[in-house]
Amino acid sequence: MNHILIGAIFVLSLRLSLLLIVFALGLIAASLRAFESEPMRAKRLARKKQKELRALADRIASYAQSVHQRYPTGDVVVSERDLAERLRRRQDIVVTALNLLLNEQKVQRAPLNGYWKLNV
């Protein structure tokens, strides 16, 4: 009986210690964000925006691959508006991601304004 009580106390104290450590780490993270300087905040937000833009560009490239697999004989041409609706993003953000892909030569502007040919 005594061993069970000691084991239970040990488990509870271990859990409490872990809980306190997690709480302290969360408090430190929140404090760092609250007291970060404006340039550091701007830099963090720019990195986050760039990461989201890269993820969107990758989704567009993946979409081009899937459309090309369904229709292998033709070009994959999409409108900015339709692509924005499909990806549930604002059109200006989709255009920015398409321009990123344009620099990587993964897309081309189509002759019709607002349309893009996705290179597969």
C-alpha positions in Angstrom: 0.0 0.0 0.0 2.8 2.4 0.9 4.5 1.8 -2.5 1.3 2.6 -4.4 1.0 5.9 -2.5 4.6 6.9 -3.2 4.2 6.0 -6.9 1.1 8.1 -7.1 2.8 11.1 -5.5 5.7 10.7 -7.8 3.5 10.6 -10.9 1.5 13.7 -9.7 4.7 15.6 -8.9 6.1 14.7 -12.4 3.0 15.9 -14.1 2.9 19.1 -12.1 6.6 19.7 -12.9 5.9 19.2 -16.6 2.9 21.5 -16.5 4.9 24.2 -14.8 7.6 23.9 -17.4 5.1 24.2 -20.3 3.5 27.1 -18.6 6.8 28.9 -18.1 7.8 28.3 -21.7 4.5 29.7 -22.9 4.9 32.7 -20.7 8.4 33.3 -22.0 7.2 33.1 -25.6 4.3 35.5 -25.0 6.7 37.9 -23.3 9.1 37.8 -26.2 6.3 38.7 -28.6 5.0 41.4 -26.3 8.3 43.1 -25.9 9.8 42.7 -29.4 10.9 45.8 -31.2 9.0 47.1 -34.3 11.8 46.2 -36.7 11.8 42.6 -35.3 8.0 42.4 -35.5 8.1 43.7 -39.1 10.8 41.2 -40.0 8.8 38.3 -38.4 5.7 39.3 -40.2 7.5 39.6 -43.5 9.0 36.0 -43.0 5.5 34.7 -42.3 4.0 36.4 -45.3 6.8 35.0 -47.5 6.2 31.5 -46.1 2.5 31.8 -46.8 3.2 33.1 -50.3 5.5 30.1 -51.0 2.9 27.7 -49.8 0.3 29.3 -52.1 2.7 29.1 -55.0 3.3 25.4 -54.3 -0.5 24.8 -54.2 -0.9 26.5 -57.6 1.9 24.3 -59.0 0.3 21.2 -57.5 -3.1 22.3 -59.0 -1.5 22.6 -62.4 -0.1 19.1 -62.1 -3.4 17.6 -61.1 -5.2 19.3 -64.0 -2.5 18.2 -66.4 -2.9 14.6 -65.2 -6.6 14.8 -65.9 -6.2 16.4 -69.3 -2.7 15.5 -70.6 -3.0 16.7 -74.1 -3.6 20.4 -73.6 -2.1 23.4 -71.8 -3.3 24.3 -68.4 -4.6 27.9 -68.6 -6.4 29.5 -65.6 -7.8 32.9 -64.9 -6.6 34.8 -61.8 -10.2 35.2 -60.6 -11.1 31.5 -61.0 -7.8 30.4 -59.3 -8.4 32.8 -56.4 -11.9 31.4 -55.9 -10.7 27.8 -56.1 -7.9 28.4 -53.6 -10.1 30.7 -51.4 -7.6 33.5 -51.5 -7.8 37.1 -52.5 -7.0 37.7 -56.2 -4.1 40.1 -55.5 -2.4 37.5 -53.3 -2.9 34.8 -56.0 -1.4 37.2 -58.6 1.6 37.8 -56.3 2.1 34.0 -56.0 1.8 33.7 -59.8 4.5 36.3 -60.3 6.7 34.3 -57.9 6.1 31.3 -60.1 6.8 33.5 -63.2 10.2 34.3 -61.9 10.8 30.6 -61.4 9.6 30.0 -65.0 6.8 27.7 -63.8 4.1 29.9 -65.4 3.7 32.2 -68.3 1.3 35.0 -69.0 -1.4 34.0 -71.4 -2.2 36.4 -74.3 -5.6 37.2 -72.7 -5.3 39.6 -69.8 -5.8 38.0 -66.4 -5.0 34.5 -67.6 -2.0 32.4 -67.0 -0.5 29.3 -68.6 0.8 26.9 -65.9 3.9 25.1 -67.1 3.8 21.4 -66.2 
